[in-house]
């Protein structure tokens, strides 16, 4: 994030904050690489939940610090946790956006081989009337924004997001 103050030199607190953020991003990258190595040996099955937040034909997209692909806000489903609950929790954690559970609807649930694991992904979606205000932590999530499906497809995206967008488009055309 940029410093909006008028001074040319960063304040000590913002400089320290930038160093702390860099430390977190580095830790996320190292942890993710270690997980991928572990997954390469174990080839586990995982279950993640993502949230497709739509507004005016645009989708909320995020960029995590530890992966080159863009994706939707989300994360792992905990044991005994419903995918919709996990999606709601992750939306709050990643972009500080709160959406009531009754507004979230399961739109996609598939398993793909991805990053040395069998990755089951549940995508829940919500259409919002007003563009929500959201914040990223600049640690796990380094960018978030609304883009059209056409703009999103020009980016490197995770395979389940590509499939979700393709299926959603085909559904809308029929």
Number of C-alpha atoms within 10 A of each C-alpha: 10 7 12 7 9 7 8 7 10 15 12 9 9 14 13 12 12 17 12 13 17 15 13 16 20 16 16 18 17 13 13 15 15 12 14 17 14 14 18 13 11 11 17 13 14 14 18 19 29 28 28 26 23 21 18 13 10 19 23 21 21 21 21 23 22 19 14 12 14 20 25 23 28 26 21 18 23 13 7 6 10 11 23 22 16 21 28 23 21 22 24 17 19 24 20 15 18 14 17 9 13 8 11 20 15 16 15 19 16 13 16 13 13 15 14 17 19 16 19 20 23 25 26 22 20 20 17 13 9 9 14 14 8 14 17 20 14 18 21 21 19 18 18 20 13 18 17 15 15 10 11 20 15 8 12 12 17 15 13 22 20 16 13 17 17 13 14 13 12 10 9 7 7 5
